[in-house]
Amino acid sequence: MTAESTSLAGESRREPDRRGVVSRGPQVYLRTLRPEDLEYLSEWAEDAFVARMVGSEFLNAYKHVYDKDPSFFDAVLMDTTQVVLMVEANRGWTKPLGLARLFNIHLLEGYAFLEVVLTEQKALRRGFGVEAGKLISYYGVDVLGLRRIEAKVYEYNVLSANSLRRNGFHQEGLLRKAGYQDGRYWDVLVFGILKDEIDEQRKKDKPYLPLADTEGNALDAS
């Protein structure tokens, strides 16, 4: 599932550490996962609101399958069916805003699924999740050669559904009562976007810096 969800927020005057930056936009950048990020995953995996809005298999696996064992980090790096990146604000935040990942990657067929999880309360409705979704979608097209990206959202998660629509995704279907939360079953909305639509969407955006140009001063567009 893709979602923007809430947790404790922290902002301060702090220049971010841009080691391992993969892609950067006006407001956020995506960087590779580090061993110390397991501390954040541990916190997010226990957040009831994150669980309700996302239902993330990624966080659930860390909590329930690996019992928060450090070996999860190596398992993620060795998994060729997913790309997991941390979402960081260009400036002004003390810790990552959440994560973005492409999973169930099928390189031969050229498609994957998208999940964006924002865990900071103050990060919501500021366009961070929309931008993170764009950046990892561009990565999927440019680096992985994807031709199609899919996403699923619980029917009550209006914020994530709108974020997908802002990124050019189309609602392609509805899985009736396919999700279970709060003691009842919910419909799940299915979204998709094709490479041509991603390329068209990119023409409307401000320039996003390529992989080789991620260092230096970043504009704070929030």
JOHU-V527049 format. One record per residue. RES is the residue in one small letter. PHI is phi in whole degrees, 0 to 359 (none if undefined). Layout:
RES|PHI  RES|PHI
//
This chain:
m|none  t|251  a|200  e|247  s|228  t|239  s|199  l|287  a|248  g|214  e|234  s|197  r|278  r|208  e|284  p|288  d|274  r|261  r|296  g|72  v|292  v|259  s|202  r|220  g|243  p|299  q|248  v|227  y|226  l|250  r|230  t|290  l|287  r|239  p|304  e|291  d|289  l|300  e|297  y|291  l|300  s|297  e|294  w|293  a|293  e|263  d|280  a|296  f|290  v|300  a|298  r|289  m|279  v|256  g|61  s|291  e|296  f|297  l|292  n|295  a|294  y|298  k|282  h|262  v|277  y|265  d|51  k|60  d|282  p|301  s|297  f|300  f|300  d|295  a|298  v|294  l|295  m|274  d|279  t|281  t|264  q|211  v|234  v|245  l|232  m|272  v|262  e|236  a|286  n|299  r|195  g|96  w|233  t|271  k|208  p|302  l|278  g|158  l|218  a|227  r|213  l|253  f|222  n|50  i|287  h|243  l|293  l|296  e|276  g|79  y|220  a|203  f|252  l|248  e|221  v|237  v|237  l|261  t|246  e|259  q|302  k|284  a|274  l|286  r|60  r|241  g|86  f|296  g|293  v|299  e|292  a|298  g|296  k|296  l|298  i|285  s|292  y|298  y|299  g|300  v|285  d|284  v|263  l|268  g|75  l|289  r|248  r|205  i|230  e|242  a|209  k|233  v|219  y|299  e|301  y|275  n|271  v|296  l|299  s|290  a|299  n|293  s|297  l|296  r|298  r|295  n|269  g|92  f|288  h|249  q|286  e|256  g|182  l|216  l|264  r|292  k|51  a|269  g|247  y|233  q|209  d|56  g|77  r|213  y|263  w|232  d|290  v|240  l|274  v|250  f|242  g|208  i|214  l|258  k|304  d|299  e|288  i|295  d|298  e|293  q|296  r|295  k|296  k|274  d|269  k|293  p|301  y|253  l|290  p|288  l|300  a|280  d|231  t|252  e|263  g|101  n|284  a|249  l|286  d|267  a|265  s|282
//
